[in-house]
Amino acid sequence: MRYSVLSRFQGTLLGANIGYGIGSGVISLSGPRLEVRPRPGENEYWVASGKSLIQKGGFDASSWFEAVASVSQRSEGIEATAILESDRLMAVLPILLFYHEQLEFLRTTLYQISDLLSIPLAERDGLLALGYAIAASLTERLNRHSLIGETIAYLQESPSPLVIQLAIVETLLAEGVSLERVREQLTRTEGTATLPFALGFYCFLSTLEDFRLSISRATRTGSQSGVTTVITGMLSGAYNSIPGIPWTWQQGPLPTDKSFHLGDRLLATWSGVYDAHHQPEEAIHFRAVAAPNVIRPWPL
């Protein structure tokens, strides 16, 4: 195994927060470090979503929706169905992690969430594609050359324009064309709602091993670059994990510790090893599991 599942959980969460911060203008991408711009803020949808999964031991529609709605009312004074696409992505992310080994159940869950949040069909298919790609990274089976074809198959001949857009990205990746050429080709297709997902796949797969460069490219994808940057951060964070995210970025104005703690607790709940709901948040990272009589106290 190249990276632990825990490191990938944490990398996905932190990558998403980096993408969200840069895409929303809260964080400036300049020089080796990330800099906070005036009026810094933080997305809380992913935290509320993750805590709901931990408390219920999985997805509970009413509990999850209540958690998301409470954030939208408290922070923005709007209904949950009216939150921005980038916020919806952050809210759904813990679910993509939690059910990465149950792709058919993940599909059913995303259908439920789409109904709860009134998510359009095209965006729903984008979430399915994102979930499949993250699952491929978490299960160590991501192949750069076959991922898009597998993702299209997972979408099950959907009428969404995303299928056509992903096929275009696959062809252009094989040809090694520039980002500008990819943007030009994709903007000729129908369905602007799915463009960020197609561009996110391109930014990720074209610089697979370089988190920094993938994010930098995503910021130059046009009018929907904010959403594209979030998607790219998720994809690249899942694949490159915590060691692949620049250390100077991890030390910047980001909820790094919160990403680590939530990733710890989410993994603990997902694995079923112990009840994370009754464990102190800061203690999860130091827990260990072994056969009986194997673990011994440290000598004092």
Buried (B, 14 or more C-beta within 10 A) or exposed (E): EEBEBBBBBBBBBBBBBBBBBBBBEBBBBEEEBBEBEEEEBBBBBBBBBBBBBBBBBBBBBEBBBEBBBEBBEEBEEEEBBEBBBBBBBBBBBBBBBBBBEEBEEBBEBBBBBBEBBEBBBBBBBBBBBBBBBBBBBBBEEBEEEEBBEBBBEBBEEBEBBBBBBBBBBBEBBEEEBEBEEBBEBBEEBEBEBBBBBBBBBBBBBBBBEBBBBBBBBBBBBEEBBBBBBBBBBBBBBBBBBBEBBBEEBBEBBBBBEBBBBBBBBBBBBBEEEEEBEEBEBEEBBEEEEEEEEEEEEEEE
